[in-house]
Amino acid sequence: MTEKENTVYKILLTPIKCDKNVPKICLKDNVIYSPQLYKSTPDEDMSDFSVGFYKIVYKDILGGNNVEILNEDGTYKNENYMRDTIHSFNSLANVILGNRSQKERSPKEEWPKELIDYQSKYHCLANFWVIPMCHGRTSAKLNRYDSLDSYLNKVYSGVIKNTDEYFQKFTYESFLEIHGMSGYKISDNPLEIYISKDKKGCIDEIQRIYSFWNKRASEIVKNIIVNCMITLMVLD
């Protein structure tokens, strides 16, 4: 990678913290702090920093250059193109910690170090994408458990309904390409670790997710205009 490409690569993997009280995007202690125009509670994958990322990476499906994702009042323009966290936290945490829900979660000091590390990292651009709201924000990718691979199985098989505006733009291969996931291999029985409450399997899945982020970040760097990305994401 060139120096500029490496800078963008690192940005894509840097944790994000959404804070509506910060005046502008800034980097502090290896965390990106961002305000949020989006009219909702603070949400890292809808922070101003993340919205800028979507406008660059997804400009071809959003409508070209200078497209706006949000209305002036902070509401979302089109729910067919909604932000989502690719690999979430709760489905893994509930198995690893032996809990049925977030409300029953054990104290953080009792968590395994792998889960603590994952929680500190999973809000990053390499883990964010744009899919229809009915698949992401209001659903765990059409499953009880939030699984990328299970969702991709549904995309590949064409069983997904009521999102023609979004999916008419893609073949399965171009869907993977636009999301920086070219050649992605779906795992066998992706929900098994959740259904069987396989704690070790979920901890192993965290390492697989890290590899996914690294590969996706590298592909995004190759596919975008690096200078444009750096200009948008100037960090003080």
Secondary structure by P-SEA (a helix, b strand, c coil): ccaaaaaaaaaaabbbbbbcccccccccccbbbbbbcccccccccccaaaaaaaaacccccccccccccccccccccccccccccccccaaaaaaaacccccccccccccccaaaaaaaacccccccccccccccccccccccccccaaaaaaaaaaccccccccccccccaaaaaaaacccccccccccccccccccaaaaaaaaaaaaaaaaaaaaaaaaccaaaaaaaacccc
